[in-house]
Amino acid sequence: MSSDGTRGTKPELKLGSHLVPGLAAVALFAVMALVFLTSSFPLAEARGFPEGASITASIGYAMFNIGQGDVNAEGFLVAFLVIAVALDIAIDGAIFLAKRGEEGVLEPLRTDGGTDGRRNGGDD
């Protein structure tokens, strides 16, 4: 309480179980920072792709088992196919939701603030 008898407006820290996820995130960050800062990255072993190599073409050759290409792309092939399937599922879901909305199962969005003009004598 202040000198005039009123309560202060300072924020108070509320302790409880809702702090656990935040503390877990801070602990995970500390562990990851410790691992990153204490690990060594040998630059002598760093390798890249050959100059002018086409990874896209190599993935295409690996998909059809042609055996050409500048890069061994079998490791990329699994990631490429997983991403392709995930995108296909997302597109199918979007189309399903769009068609469901057209058939009247989902209420279509209204641009007039949610009022139905047909009930009020409107012609839309």
N, C-alpha and C positions, 0 to 999 in steps of 0.2 A: 504494500500500500504506500502511496505517496503521502506527502505532508498534508495535503488537503483532504485526505480520507478516501480518495478515489483509487480504483485499481489501475495498475499500469497496463499498457497495451502491448507489452513485449510478447513476442511469440514464445510459446512453451513447447519443449520437446516432449512428444508423447512416446513413451516406450511401450513396446508390446511385440506380439508375434508378427506384426506386419513389417517389421524391420528385417526379418530373416532373409527374404529374397535379395534385398539390397546388400546385406552383409555377405551373402553367398557370392554375389556378383563381384564385390570388391575383393574377396578372397580368391576367386578364380582369376581376376585380373592380376593380382599379385603373383600367383603361381605362374601364369603365362609370361609375365614380365620377367620373373626370375629365370625361367627356362630360356627365354630369348636372350637375355643379357649374359647368361653364363655359357651359352653354347658357342661353339666355334664353327665358322663357315670356311672351309678350306677353298681358297680361290683357285688353287692349282687343279682341282678336280672338276671345276665348273665347266660344263659343256653346253653347247647350243646346237642349233640345227645348221646344216651346211649352208653356205651362202647361195642364195637363189633357189633353195628348196621350196617346193610347193606342198604345204601340209594338206591343203584342201584336195589337191589331186591325189596325194598319197592315201587319204581316207577313202576317196572314191575307188581307187584301185584295190584297197584292202576290202571294201564292201563286196566287190565282185570277184575277189580272189585272183586278180590278174597277176600280181607279183611284180609290178613295176612301181615306180615312185622313188623319190629321193630319201624318204623318211620311213622308218618302220612304224606304221600307223596302227598296229593292232591295239595298242594301249589307248589310242584316241577313239577307236571304233566303239568301244563299250560306252564311253561317256557321250559320244555323239548319238548313239541309239537311245540311251536313257533320256537325254534331253529331247530327242524327237518324239518319243512316246509321251513324255510329260506335256509337251506342247500340244500334241494331238488330243490328249485327254482334256486339256484346258479349252481348246477350241470346241470340242464336242459338248462340253458342259455349257459353254456360252451359247451355242446354238440351241441346246435343249432348253435353257432358261428363256431365250428369246422366243422360241416357238410356244412355250408354255404361257408366256405373257400374251401372245396373239390370240390364243384360244379362249382367253377369258378366265383361266384358272388364277392367274395373278392379275390384280387390278392394274390397268395401265396407268402410267404417270399422268397427272393432270397439270397443265400449265396455268390453270386459273385459280390457284390457291386451294384446290381440293373441293371446290363446289361443283356440283353437277348441274350444268346449264339446262339439261333436259327436264329436270324436275322443276326448275324455276321458270319455265316457259321459254328457255333459250332454244336456239336451233342448231346446236352442235351435238 
